[in-house]
Amino acid sequence: MDGKEHLAMLVTNLRDIQLPDFIALDKDENVILIAKVTSEPHSFKNPDTRKYALLDLIDVLKFATKNIIPFAMLADKDNIEFLRWDGQNLSEPILTLNTADVLSHYEPKFKEKKLYNSYFIGLIESWLRDLGYNWNSETPPYLKEMQEIGFLQLIEGGMTKAYH
């Protein structure tokens, strides 16, 4: 099943919403995270850019009818933010990580390199898959913090699906 099929199972009217850039699934293929990503620096510090990205995420989260998607993510070249969805409201960031500190583990030249969105999304997916399977390291970046917010337990054995 591709990512759109996963969302179509959850969202009542998929054509009326802006798709996230990628989703993360647990081992049972339940959507556990939706993400908006841009490889531009400081993007989500711009109030309008942030507002519209959050509204796009909320649209998907509100229309999910089969289960609550517990996490949302905003990621730009500076920060990766995790937010929690309770079925009604999207929280303020519950965890903010420095993007370079996370992704330099997978792309050593992260800080110097011009990144295109699809590659940037792929790096984030690599980190999440490393959390789920430890394919690259026994201790992926921010393992403890991901466990503390309850994300690690959900992503173990899971996967990601991108829309790029």
N, C-alpha and C positions, 0 to 999 in steps of 0.2 A: 504494500500500500504506500503511495507517495504522500508527501506532506499535505497536499491539497485534499486528498481523500480523508486524511485524519481530521482536518479542520471541517470538511463538509459533514462528517459524522457528528460534529459538535455544534456547528453553527447553523442556525435555521435558514439564513438567506445569504450565502457566501458571496453572491455577486454584488451585494450592496455595501460591502466593507472592504477596506484596504488590508490586504494580506500582510502579516508580519514578515520580516526578512527570513526568519527561521523559527522552528519550534523544537522543543526537546520533549522526548517521550520516555516514560518509565519502561520497565521490562515487560509490562503488559500492554504496551503501546497506547497508554493514556497520555494525553498532552499534559505536561507539567510546567511548561514555560513557553511564553511567546516573546519574541524579541524584535526590537527596532534597532538597526545598526547603521552607522555611517562612518566611513574611514576618515572623515574630515576631523581635524582637531577642534575642540571647544564647541562643537555643534550644539550639544544639549545644554550649554550654558546660555545660549540665546533663548530668551523667554518664549518667543513665538515658535521657534523650531521645537522646543521642548513641549510646549502646549499641544501642538498638532500631533507630535509623535505619541504623546500620552493619550490623546483623544482617539487616535487610531488603535492603540492597544486596548483601550477601554471598550471600543466598539466590538472587537473580537471577544473580549472577556464577557461582555454583557450578553452577547448572542450565543454564547456556548450554552447549550441546553441539556447536554447529557451529564456533564460533571463540571465542577469548578476547576479552573486552571489556576493552580496556587501561586505561580510566579510569573512576573514580567521582567524584562530586561531592557535597559537603554544602554547602548554601548557606542562610544566614539573613540577617537585615538587617544583621548586623555583618561577617560574613566569608563568602567563597567559598573552599572548600578543594578542591583536587584531590588524589586518591589514585590510586595505581597498583595494578592487579590483575595478578598474574603467572600466573594459572591455579590457584593454590593459596592465596595469601595477599593480603590487602589491606594496603597499606603505611600508614604514618603519612602525614599530609599532606606532599606533595612541593612544594606551592605553596599559600600562603594569601594571599588578596587582600582588601583592605578593600572591602566591597560598595559603599559609597557612592562610592568612588573609581572603581569600574568603571561602575556604573549611572547615576551623575549625568550621564554623557555622553549617555545616552538619555532620562533624565527629570531635567531640571535641578532640579526641586523634590523630588528623592528623599529628602533628609534631613527635610523638613518634612511630607511627605505620608504619610497612612495608606494602606498598601498591602495589598490583598487578595492572597491566594496566586496566583490566576490571572494578575493583572497583574504581580506580582513574577516569576513564572515567564516570562511574556512578555518582560520586560525582559532577563532572563538569556539567553533564546533570541535576542533581538535582538543582544546582544553576540556570542554565538557565531556567528550568521549573518553579522555584520559581519566577524568574523575569517575566515569562509569565503569571503565575496564582496566585502568592502570596500564594501558598499552605502551606508554612512553616512559613512565616512571612510577616507582612505588608510592611516591609522595608528590602528586601534582600540586602546582601552585595553589595556595589558599585552601588546602584540603580541610584544615581545622575550621576555618570560617564558614566554609560551605556546609560542613556538618552542623555547626552551631545554628545556622538559619533553617536547617531541615531539608536543604536541597540535595545534599550528598546521598541521603537515604533514598530519595526518589530517583535520582539519575543512575544509581548502581544497576548495571545490566541494561540500561536504556540506550537511546540513540538520539540523533538530531536529524532534522529534515529542513533543507533550505529551499527558498523559492527563487534563487538567482539563476 
